[in-house]
Amino acid sequence: MNKLQKIINSENNLQRLDDKHLDSLRLELSNAVALVTSIDTSQSRFCIDKSTLAAETASFYLKQRQNIFNSGFPSAQLPYLTLVTQKLTQLNNVFIELYKIDVGYIYFLKDSYPDVALWALLSIGLEKIDNRSSFFAISIADALSETSWKSIASLSDSEGFCAASRILIQSSSIRSSLLFDTLQLRGELSSKFAMTLLSLDCTIDEEIMHRYLVTQNLPSSCDWMVQQPVTPSNVFEHLLSRPDRREWFRTQYDPNFTVDELAIFGDILGVSEYTHSAFEPSCSIATVRFALKGDSRDVNQVIAMLSEINEDTGESWIVALYVIFGTQLPVLPSQIGTDIDYSVAVKEIQTWWGERSEIVFSFWRSGDLQNFDNSLNLLASVEVTANLRMWIWKELCVICRGYFPWNSLVKAERQYSVLSKMRSNCVAKERYNVREKNAVVGY
């Protein structure tokens, strides 16, 4: 057992682990790679070929899994997600056996297939063999973009990642912010831990920690937040911090400077300066604003333009239409490209709407007035993209004046758990459902 292994196994020494130890891990792994790639034996050649072929396939399935999560709720009832999960489980068993022979057969993938290397190192099966695997995974953080790294780590079944991350954060690792964000995505942060970090000389930006603590309704962090300038990255937490959110938000309106996030939140809060602005389909956030408003005045224009835009863009608008009409829409977003061609789908939608175009409505969702239940149902919809579901979730938090730790890019079981708690929150339900009476918005 090497020195680092002894430190990891000793609970009393956990705080001694820092970036220097990650450097020693990288050196150990690099030496392992040099060894397995320099030995010209039949076993070594077989293992390298096996690892490379398995990685190529695993990378494909990891991308497919991410596409499924991006496209809609990752329901266990989706046949393709079940297939992808089974394939990844089989491939993970291959990497576990290769790891037993030598870690070098996994680590050498970090340059060609960094997504697979990270995914394998954060698997529970590999963790049972070597409790350093989470540290190995963290040591290759630079091999992937921050978004990709967090996406893979958020879906990991690793039981040691949380402890490894906390140790490195407390030792002021250069990766502290990345690990802090990932722990929050995984639902493994606590107010106590974040408050402890605030009292230490931590490398994480103070605002990041206060933003998290605002979601936990910590009064001191809420007070701190209201003193800070508004930016696209902190406007959500500003709204959670303020009892007079609607009146305050109106003071932020600037007709000469409209940020995407501010425009969306302006719609959510019903601030007329935003809600009365002209509908611009070419705007980057147009589909989000259209879906959240649920206003019949814009539907005619959207449905008419479906036949004039490319399929990729058109599908995002059909998802937005689904948010408004639900199963009343004659074509489901998931059917396009598999069960029905885009052009045929557009014709069906246009014919269907032609028979209903005289209907006038606003704040429509799933074919009915927006309410707490149909909004929650959309968070668990396989038809609604992760981005739209994220905005519906933010809308729920703002209108209900309470934060729910939901994330569209974690496993279905964790999402179901949060949604179940939300569904049983009678106060939140009442606050959302009186929205149209202006009894809650801006309260």
C-alpha positions as CSV (number, residue, x, y, z in Angstrom):
1,M,0.0,0.0,0.0
2,N,1.5,3.3,-1.1
3,K,1.7,6.5,1.0
4,L,-1.3,8.1,-0.7
5,Q,-3.4,5.0,-0.2
6,K,-2.7,5.1,3.5
7,I,-3.7,8.7,3.7
8,I,-7.0,8.1,1.9
9,N,-7.8,5.1,4.2
10,S,-7.1,7.1,7.3
11,E,-10.1,9.3,8.3
12,N,-7.8,11.4,10.6
13,N,-5.7,12.4,7.6
14,L,-8.3,13.2,5.1
15,Q,-7.7,17.0,5.4
16,R,-4.1,16.5,4.2
17,L,-5.2,15.7,0.7
18,D,-4.7,18.6,-1.7
19,D,-3.7,19.4,-5.2
20,K,-0.1,18.2,-4.5
21,H,-1.6,14.7,-3.9
22,L,-3.6,15.0,-7.2
23,D,-0.3,15.8,-8.9
24,S,1.2,12.7,-7.4
25,L,-1.8,10.7,-8.6
26,R,-1.4,12.0,-12.1
27,L,2.3,11.0,-12.1
28,E,1.4,7.6,-10.9
29,L,-1.2,7.2,-13.6
30,S,1.1,8.5,-16.3
31,N,3.7,6.0,-15.2
32,A,1.1,3.3,-15.4
33,V,0.2,4.3,-19.0
34,A,3.9,4.5,-20.0
35,L,4.4,1.0,-18.7
36,V,1.4,-0.7,-20.4
37,T,2.1,1.1,-23.7
38,S,5.7,0.2,-23.8
39,I,5.4,-3.5,-23.0
40,D,5.0,-5.3,-26.4
41,T,3.2,-8.4,-25.3
42,S,0.2,-10.2,-26.6
43,Q,-1.7,-9.4,-23.4
44,S,-0.8,-5.7,-23.5
45,R,-1.8,-5.3,-27.1
46,F,-5.0,-7.2,-26.5
47,C,-5.9,-5.0,-23.5
48,I,-5.1,-1.8,-25.3
49,D,-7.2,-2.8,-28.3
50,K,-10.0,-4.0,-26.1
51,S,-10.0,-0.8,-24.1
52,T,-9.9,1.4,-27.2
53,L,-12.8,-0.5,-28.9
54,A,-14.9,-0.5,-25.8
55,A,-14.2,3.3,-25.3
56,E,-15.3,4.1,-28.8
57,T,-18.6,2.3,-28.2
58,A,-19.0,3.7,-24.7
59,S,-18.4,7.3,-25.9
60,F,-21.2,6.8,-28.4
61,Y,-23.6,5.6,-25.8
62,L,-22.7,8.3,-23.3
63,K,-23.5,10.9,-26.0
64,Q,-26.8,9.1,-26.7
65,R,-27.6,9.1,-23.0
66,Q,-26.9,12.8,-22.8
67,N,-29.1,13.5,-25.8
68,I,-32.0,11.6,-24.1
69,F,-31.6,13.7,-21.0
70,N,-31.5,16.9,-23.0
71,S,-34.6,15.9,-25.0
72,G,-36.9,15.1,-22.2
73,F,-37.4,13.4,-18.8
74,P,-35.3,10.3,-18.6
75,S,-38.1,7.9,-17.9
76,A,-37.4,4.2,-17.3
77,Q,-40.3,3.6,-19.7
78,L,-38.1,4.8,-22.6
79,P,-37.0,1.7,-24.5
80,Y,-33.9,3.4,-26.0
81,L,-32.8,4.7,-22.6
82,T,-33.1,1.2,-21.2
83,L,-31.0,-0.2,-24.1
84,V,-28.3,2.5,-23.6
85,T,-28.2,1.9,-19.9
86,Q,-27.8,-1.9,-20.5
87,K,-25.0,-1.3,-23.0
88,L,-23.2,1.0,-20.7
89,T,-23.4,-1.5,-17.8
90,Q,-21.9,-4.2,-20.0
91,L,-19.1,-1.9,-21.1
92,N,-18.4,-0.8,-17.6
93,N,-17.8,-4.4,-16.7
94,V,-15.2,-4.5,-19.4
95,F,-13.4,-1.5,-17.9
96,I,-13.5,-3.0,-14.4
97,E,-11.8,-6.1,-15.6
98,L,-9.2,-4.1,-17.5
99,Y,-8.6,-2.0,-14.3
100,K,-8.0,-5.1,-12.3
101,I,-5.1,-5.9,-14.7
102,D,-3.7,-2.3,-14.7
103,V,-5.1,1.2,-14.2
104,G,-3.0,2.3,-17.2
105,Y,-5.5,0.6,-19.5
106,I,-8.2,3.0,-18.4
107,Y,-6.1,6.2,-17.8
108,F,-4.6,6.2,-21.3
109,L,-8.1,6.9,-22.6
110,K,-8.0,10.4,-21.1
111,D,-6.5,11.9,-24.2
112,S,-8.6,10.1,-26.8
113,Y,-11.8,9.4,-24.9
114,P,-11.8,11.6,-21.7
115,D,-15.6,11.2,-21.3
116,V,-15.2,7.5,-21.0
117,A,-12.2,7.7,-18.7
118,L,-14.1,10.0,-16.3
119,W,-17.3,7.9,-16.5
120,A,-15.4,4.7,-15.8
121,L,-13.4,6.1,-12.9
122,L,-16.6,7.4,-11.3
123,S,-18.4,4.1,-11.5
124,I,-19.4,2.3,-8.3
125,G,-18.0,-0.9,-9.6
126,L,-14.5,0.5,-10.1
127,E,-14.7,2.4,-6.8
128,K,-15.2,-0.9,-4.9
129,I,-11.8,-2.1,-6.4
130,D,-9.9,1.1,-5.6
131,N,-11.2,3.8,-3.3
132,R,-8.9,6.3,-5.0
133,S,-10.9,6.2,-8.2
134,S,-12.8,9.5,-7.4
135,F,-9.5,11.3,-6.9
136,F,-8.3,9.8,-10.2
137,A,-11.4,11.2,-11.9
138,I,-11.0,14.6,-10.4
139,S,-7.3,14.6,-11.5
140,I,-8.4,14.6,-15.2
141,A,-10.9,17.5,-14.9
142,D,-8.8,19.5,-17.4
143,A,-9.4,16.9,-20.1
144,L,-13.0,17.8,-20.6
145,S,-15.1,21.0,-20.8
146,E,-16.6,22.1,-17.5
147,T,-20.1,21.4,-18.8
148,S,-19.2,17.9,-20.0
149,W,-17.4,17.1,-16.8
150,K,-20.3,18.2,-14.6
151,S,-22.8,16.3,-16.8
152,I,-21.0,13.0,-16.5
153,A,-20.2,13.5,-12.8
154,S,-23.8,14.4,-12.0
155,L,-25.1,11.1,-13.4
156,S,-22.4,9.0,-11.7
157,D,-23.3,6.4,-9.1
158,S,-20.0,7.0,-7.2
159,E,-20.4,6.9,-3.4
160,G,-16.9,8.4,-2.8
161,F,-17.2,11.4,-5.0
162,C,-18.9,13.6,-2.4
163,A,-16.2,12.9,0.3
164,A,-13.3,13.3,-2.2
165,S,-14.8,16.6,-3.4
166,R,-15.3,18.0,0.1
167,I,-11.8,17.1,1.1
168,L,-10.3,18.9,-1.9
169,I,-12.6,21.9,-1.6
170,Q,-11.5,22.4,2.1
171,S,-7.9,22.1,1.1
172,S,-8.4,25.0,-1.4
173,S,-8.0,23.0,-4.6
174,I,-7.9,24.9,-7.8
175,R,-10.9,22.7,-8.8
176,S,-13.0,23.8,-5.8
177,S,-15.5,25.8,-7.8
178,L,-16.1,23.0,-10.2
179,L,-16.5,20.5,-7.4
180,F,-18.8,22.8,-5.4
181,D,-21.1,23.2,-8.5
182,T,-21.1,19.5,-9.2
183,L,-22.0,18.6,-5.6
184,Q,-24.9,21.1,-5.8
185,L,-26.1,19.4,-9.1
186,R,-25.9,16.0,-7.4
187,G,-27.8,17.2,-4.4
188,E,-24.9,16.5,-2.1
189,L,-24.2,20.0,-0.7
190,S,-25.4,21.1,2.7
191,S,-25.8,24.6,4.3
192,K,-23.5,23.6,7.1
193,F,-20.7,22.8,4.7
194,A,-21.2,26.0,2.7
195,M,-21.3,28.1,5.8
196,T,-18.1,26.4,7.0
197,L,-16.4,27.3,3.7
198,L,-17.4,31.0,4.1
199,S,-15.5,31.1,7.3
200,L,-12.4,29.6,5.8
201,D,-9.9,31.1,3.4
202,C,-11.5,29.2,0.5
203,T,-10.7,29.6,-3.2
204,I,-14.4,29.5,-4.2
205,D,-15.8,32.9,-5.1
206,E,-17.9,34.3,-2.2
207,E,-20.8,34.9,-4.5
208,I,-21.0,31.2,-5.5
209,M,-21.4,30.2,-1.9
210,H,-23.9,32.9,-1.0
211,R,-26.0,32.0,-4.1
212,Y,-26.3,28.5,-2.9
213,L,-27.1,29.6,0.7
214,V,-29.8,31.9,-0.7
215,T,-31.5,28.7,-2.1
216,Q,-31.4,27.4,1.4
217,N,-33.1,30.6,2.6
218,L,-30.2,31.6,4.9
219,P,-31.1,35.2,6.0
220,S,-27.5,36.5,6.1
221,S,-26.9,35.3,2.5
222,C,-30.2,36.8,1.4
223,D,-29.1,40.1,2.9
224,W,-25.7,39.8,1.3
225,M,-27.3,39.1,-2.1
226,V,-29.6,42.1,-2.2
227,Q,-26.5,44.3,-1.8
228,Q,-24.9,42.9,-5.0
229,P,-25.2,44.2,-8.5
230,V,-27.6,42.1,-10.7
231,T,-26.0,39.9,-13.4
232,P,-27.5,37.2,-15.7
233,S,-25.9,34.6,-13.4
234,N,-27.4,35.8,-10.1
235,V,-30.8,37.3,-11.0
236,F,-32.5,34.0,-10.0
237,E,-31.0,34.2,-6.5
238,H,-31.8,37.9,-6.3
239,L,-35.5,37.1,-6.9
240,L,-35.4,34.4,-4.2
241,S,-33.9,36.9,-1.8
242,R,-36.5,39.6,-2.1
243,P,-40.0,39.8,-0.7
244,D,-40.9,42.6,-3.0
245,R,-39.6,40.9,-6.1
246,R,-42.0,42.2,-8.7
247,E,-41.7,45.8,-7.7
248,W,-37.9,45.5,-7.4
249,F,-37.7,43.8,-10.8
250,R,-39.5,46.6,-12.5
251,T,-36.8,49.0,-11.3
252,Q,-34.3,46.9,-13.2
253,Y,-36.0,47.5,-16.5
254,D,-33.9,49.3,-19.1
255,P,-35.4,49.6,-22.6
256,N,-31.9,50.1,-24.1
257,F,-30.4,47.0,-22.4
258,T,-32.5,43.9,-22.2
259,V,-30.6,40.7,-21.1
260,D,-32.2,37.4,-22.1
261,E,-32.6,36.1,-18.5
262,L,-34.1,39.4,-17.4
263,A,-36.7,39.3,-20.2
264,I,-37.7,35.7,-19.2
265,F,-38.0,36.6,-15.6
266,G,-40.0,39.7,-16.5
267,D,-42.5,37.5,-18.3
268,I,-42.7,35.1,-15.3
269,L,-43.3,38.0,-12.9
270,G,-45.9,39.6,-15.2
271,V,-44.0,42.9,-15.4
272,S,-45.8,44.8,-18.2
273,E,-42.6,46.4,-19.6
274,Y,-41.6,42.8,-20.6
275,T,-44.9,41.1,-21.2
276,H,-46.1,43.8,-23.6
277,S,-43.0,43.7,-25.7
278,A,-43.4,42.6,-29.3
279,F,-43.0,38.9,-30.1
280,E,-39.8,38.3,-32.0
281,P,-39.5,34.7,-33.2
282,S,-35.9,35.3,-34.3
283,C,-34.7,36.1,-30.7
284,S,-32.5,33.5,-29.1
285,I,-34.9,33.0,-26.2
286,A,-38.1,33.3,-28.2
287,T,-39.1,29.6,-27.8
288,V,-38.8,29.9,-24.0
289,R,-40.8,33.1,-23.7
290,F,-43.4,31.7,-26.1
291,A,-43.8,28.5,-24.1
292,L,-43.9,30.2,-20.7
293,K,-46.4,32.9,-21.8
294,G,-48.9,30.4,-23.4
295,D,-50.6,33.3,-25.3
296,S,-52.9,32.6,-28.3
297,R,-51.8,35.9,-29.9
298,D,-48.5,34.4,-30.8
299,V,-49.6,30.9,-31.8
300,N,-50.8,31.9,-35.2
301,Q,-47.4,33.3,-36.2
302,V,-45.5,30.3,-34.8
303,I,-47.6,27.7,-36.5
304,A,-47.5,29.6,-39.8
305,M,-43.7,29.8,-39.8
306,L,-43.1,26.1,-39.1
307,S,-43.2,25.4,-42.8
308,E,-40.7,28.1,-43.5
309,I,-37.9,27.2,-41.1
310,N,-35.5,24.3,-41.0
311,E,-36.4,21.1,-39.2
312,D,-34.0,21.5,-36.2
313,T,-35.4,25.0,-35.5
314,G,-38.9,23.9,-36.1
315,E,-38.7,21.0,-33.7
316,S,-37.8,23.3,-30.8
317,W,-41.0,25.4,-31.6
318,I,-43.1,22.2,-31.7
319,V,-41.8,21.4,-28.2
320,A,-42.8,24.9,-27.1
321,L,-46.3,24.2,-28.6
322,Y,-46.5,21.0,-26.7
323,V,-45.8,22.9,-23.4
324,I,-48.9,25.0,-24.3
325,F,-51.2,22.4,-25.7
326,G,-50.0,19.1,-24.3
327,T,-51.5,16.0,-25.8
328,Q,-54.1,18.1,-27.6
329,L,-51.3,18.8,-30.2
330,P,-51.9,16.2,-33.0
331,V,-48.2,15.3,-33.1
332,L,-45.8,14.6,-30.2
333,P,-42.3,16.1,-30.5
334,S,-40.8,12.6,-30.0
335,Q,-42.7,11.3,-33.0
336,I,-41.0,13.6,-35.5
337,G,-38.2,12.0,-37.4
338,T,-39.2,8.5,-36.2
339,D,-42.9,7.9,-36.7
340,I,-43.6,10.9,-38.9
341,D,-41.6,13.3,-41.2
342,Y,-41.3,16.9,-40.1
343,S,-43.1,18.2,-43.2
344,V,-46.1,15.9,-42.6
345,A,-46.1,16.9,-38.9
346,V,-46.2,20.5,-39.8
347,K,-49.2,20.0,-42.1
348,E,-51.1,18.1,-39.4
349,I,-50.4,20.8,-36.9
350,Q,-51.4,23.6,-39.3
351,T,-54.6,21.8,-40.2
352,W,-55.5,21.1,-36.6
353,W,-54.9,24.7,-35.6
354,G,-56.9,26.0,-38.6
355,E,-60.0,24.6,-36.9
356,R,-59.2,26.3,-33.6
357,S,-57.5,29.5,-34.5
358,E,-60.3,31.7,-33.3
359,I,-59.8,30.5,-29.7
360,V,-58.4,33.2,-27.4
361,F,-56.4,32.4,-24.3
362,S,-53.4,33.4,-22.2
363,F,-51.3,31.6,-19.6
364,W,-52.1,28.3,-21.2
365,R,-50.3,25.1,-20.3
366,S,-50.9,21.5,-21.4
367,G,-54.2,22.5,-22.9
368,D,-55.5,24.3,-19.8
369,L,-54.8,27.3,-17.6
370,Q,-51.4,27.2,-16.1
371,N,-51.5,25.7,-12.7
372,F,-49.2,24.0,-10.2
373,D,-50.0,20.4,-11.2
374,N,-49.7,20.8,-14.9
375,S,-46.4,22.6,-14.5
376,L,-45.0,19.8,-12.3
377,N,-46.3,17.3,-14.8
378,L,-44.2,18.9,-17.5
379,L,-41.1,18.6,-15.4
380,A,-41.5,14.8,-15.7
381,S,-42.4,14.9,-19.4
382,V,-40.4,13.0,-21.9
383,E,-41.5,15.5,-24.6
384,V,-40.1,18.7,-23.1
385,T,-36.4,19.6,-23.4
386,A,-34.1,20.0,-20.4
387,N,-33.8,23.7,-21.1
388,L,-37.6,24.4,-21.2
389,R,-38.1,22.2,-18.1
390,M,-35.4,24.2,-16.3
391,W,-37.3,27.5,-17.0
392,I,-40.6,25.9,-15.8
393,W,-38.8,24.9,-12.6
394,K,-37.4,28.4,-12.1
395,E,-40.9,29.8,-12.7
396,L,-42.3,27.5,-10.0
397,C,-39.6,28.6,-7.6
398,V,-40.1,32.3,-8.2
399,I,-43.9,32.2,-8.1
400,C,-44.1,29.8,-5.1
401,R,-41.4,31.8,-3.3
402,G,-39.5,28.7,-2.4
403,Y,-36.6,26.8,-3.8
404,F,-36.8,23.1,-4.9
405,P,-33.5,21.4,-5.5
406,W,-34.5,19.9,-8.8
407,N,-32.2,19.3,-11.8
408,S,-33.2,18.0,-15.2
409,L,-29.9,16.3,-15.8
410,V,-29.7,13.9,-12.9
411,K,-31.2,10.4,-12.8
412,A,-34.9,9.9,-12.9
413,E,-35.2,8.6,-9.3
414,R,-33.7,11.7,-7.9
415,Q,-36.0,13.9,-10.0
416,Y,-39.0,11.9,-8.9
417,S,-38.0,12.3,-5.3
418,V,-37.9,16.1,-5.6
419,L,-41.1,16.3,-7.6
420,S,-42.9,14.2,-5.0
421,K,-41.9,16.6,-2.3
422,M,-43.0,19.5,-4.4
423,R,-46.3,17.9,-5.2
424,S,-47.1,17.6,-1.4
425,N,-46.3,21.2,-0.7
426,C,-49.7,22.7,-0.2
427,V,-48.5,26.2,0.4
428,A,-46.4,26.3,-2.8
429,K,-49.4,25.0,-4.7
430,E,-51.7,27.7,-3.3
431,R,-49.2,30.4,-4.1
432,Y,-48.8,29.3,-7.7
433,N,-52.5,28.8,-8.4
434,V,-53.5,32.3,-7.2
435,R,-50.9,33.8,-9.6
436,E,-53.6,35.3,-11.9
437,K,-55.2,37.1,-9.0
438,N,-52.0,38.9,-8.3
439,A,-52.2,37.7,-4.7
440,V,-48.8,36.3,-4.7
441,V,-46.6,37.7,-7.4
442,G,-44.5,40.4,-5.9
443,Y,-45.8,39.7,-2.4
